[in-house]
C-alpha cells in the first residue's frame, strides 16, 4: 500500500531507495512469560546481547575517525563502564529468573528503576547521566530484538541508495553516520535547527525531520521516496509517481552539476552590484565545504560546537588552535567568530536546564557575562588567532548597551592580559553584534553607533518576534519569515547599519533560502552568510537579478498585511 507522510524539510534534494530502520528505546518492548526450563536459555541470550554490545562499543572506540572530536573517546568509555556495571549486566538476569519474563522486559524494568533513582540525585552532573543509561540500554535492546544499528548497517547495506529511518539519532550514531553512504534520512523528531538537521545539511543529502510516526509506519526494505525540498516522504510509490520522481531526481542532479560551474564566478547582479557570499560553519573540518562552494569568507563560526558532547571544556589553547586553523586556511578572507551561544537547546555536557523557558534564560552573552573566566579564555583564544588571519568578533543575543559595554570591558581586559605577556594579536579586530532579539532590532540604530558591523540572526529573530519555539515541530507551521513584523525588523536593522556606514549581514536560514534572496537584496542586504551547500544556488539567483527592478515590489511587500498577497508578491519578485 502506498502512502505519503509530511514533515519538516531540513536538507533539499530527492532520494529514492529502500528503508533501513534504526531502533529506539522508546519503541514497544515485548513482554511474555517463560517456562522454568526456558530460563537458562534466556539468560544466555541476555549475556550474548551484553557481550555483543560491549564488543560493538569497543570496536567503535578503536575505529574513531581522526577527524572526530576528542570527546567521543570519553563518551564511549563512559558507555562501556555503564554496560559493565552489575546493575545492568547482572540484575536483569535475576529478574528473568525470579519473574520468569523475557530478557527485553527485564532490562526495560531495570532501566526504569535506575532512571527513577537518577531523578532523586541532587548533583546535576550525575543526574544527567541517565541519558547515557538510556542510550546503553537502547543498544542492548537492539541486539536482543535483532534490529540494525548504524554499526552493522555497513555490512547489511553496501549500496548507496538506502534511506535511513530513525526515531532520532544519538551522538554515537551521528559520529558513525559519515562513514556510511546513505542516500537520505528521515526521523520522527527534531526541528529545523536540531543537531540532526545540522548534520543533514553538513552532509548535503535529502533529509526530513518531525515525521512523528515514520519509524513505526515504514517497514524494513520498503521502497521510499524522500523529497527533502518539500518535506514529503512517499512509501511504496506506484509506477507513475516513481517515474515522475526519478525524472525530478535527474533534473536535481543536473542542476547541482551546473551550479558547480559558478564556484569561481563573482556574485554580481546584472546591473554590476557586487554581493558578498560567506559561509556558516560549526567546526574547523567544515572548511573543505566552504572552499568547494567558493565562499569569500566565514560569516558565522558557531564556536559553541567546540564545547558540545564532551565531558571537559576546551581550554584557551585548544580553542586558539581551532580558530587559528580556520583563519589560516581561509588565506586572508574574513572569518567571523561568534562567541559562545550556549544555553536553550545547546547545553554543556552534564549541565541541566532549570529554567522553565531556556530560550529566554541564561544563554549566549548572558551566560558569558555570568561566567567571566569561561568568556576570558575564549576572548584570549580569539584574539591570539587574529594574528594569523582576518578575524572578526561577533557577540550573540545582545539586548542592551549595558551588555555590550560589559562585553567590551572584558574584551579590553583580555587584550591587556595579552599585552602583559607580549602575545601578538590584531588590536583593530572588528567587533560586531547579532541582531536576533526584537528589542535589539528596534535599537539597531543605537548599536550601529558602537559596533563595527551587525549580523542579523533570523532564526532567533523570528522565534522571539512570533513567540514560537523553533525546535518544536508542533508549532513549526507558524514559523514565518514573511510575517510583516519580521520583515519590518530586518528592514530597519539593514537601514540602521547603512545609515551608520557599517556592514550588515544576514546569517540565519533566510540567507540560504533562494526564494528570499531577491527580497533581502531589495531590502538593501549586500552580505549573506549561509550553510556552504546553499551558496551556489543563492549565487545563481544573484547573477540573474537586476537590482533596480526590486525596490518597488519589495516596498509593496513591506506594506502588505495579508499572507496570501505577501506570497503573491514574492512569486512576482522571483518570476
C-alpha angles and dihedrals in degrees: 000000000000121000139164130226129195126212142148114298112225104163126026133231137074126271128183119192150107122296121252112193124215116200126232131199090237090070118102113279112212121238123201138151127250136215115239090248090057095056099085091051091048092050090050089051090052092049090050091052091050092050093045091051092046091051090048092054092047091051090049090052093049092049101046107145116247089239094055118109113264092241093072091075091057090042092057093043089057092051092050089051092051092047092051094051114107091231087073104022099044113019094063089057089055089052091050089054100042099038097030092226132140120274095248092056093044091052092047091051092050092048091053090050092050094047091052089053091049090055089061094055114106096203108092095211095051093043091055091056088081087086089061091050090053092051093049092048088048091058093050091048090052089055093047093046094044095239123152123252129196087256092062099035092084090072099034095050115032094161125087097230099080120125111214112220116192141155088227139325123251121215091258091051090048090053091055096043096085091057092064126068102225120168094218144332137221129193137191095228139034141083133242091271099039120121088255091057093047090051091050093053092047089054091045094220128132109274139169130189135186095046089139098200106030094111093053099040102042117076129213114277095006114147110256136185117204116196100190093182096056098031092240129142118191116194120202095355119201120246095265095051091044092052091048093051093046087057091048090048092053091049091049092052091047090052091050091054091049091050091057088068089066094062095105097031114111114244099245129150122233090262091054101259112147120224126195116228114196132174135236117225137181102193137016089254089070091072091090090063091045091057094041090060097044100244115174095213148344108272095180129019104184096213094185090077087074087064101046130101095012135107097222129049119244109252127222094272095051091048092046092054092050094048093044091051091055093045093050095045091052089061099216098328113127119270117197111200116197114210118238114312096186125150130059106054095353111072133174115249108274096013123118134212107236094168118101088218107031094175087062096040139073102332142126113355091000090060092045092052089049090050103043095169091056090047093045092056092050094046091051091049093050093046092050091050091050088074089068102049148350101299126174123193120225125194114207130217099010113177104164143023088243090067091046092050091049091049091049090050091053090045090054090049091052090050091050092051090054091047090053089055095042091239112156123236140152103276089193097051106153116248121211139176132220118237103210104124118074090231089057092047091052089048094043091118089060096047090046089064092058103037138066094223143356130226120197113216100201096182094067094030090061091042094053096039094052097032091237125142101230092205094053110093091195090073098030091112089064094056100105124172088186095060107129093236092052092051091047091053093048091047092050093048092051093047091048092054092046091050090051091047096239129125120260129192139181113228102170129095091280090070092062096043105100091201089066099042096096091042091056091044089051089052088058101261115152101167124061128181121191145143108300092241091066098045102090094048090052090047090053090053091050091051089054095048129099106201098206089063094059112063099068094052093040090052088053089053090053089056095044119109105177117080092217092056090045091058091044091055090047091053090052090048091055097042 
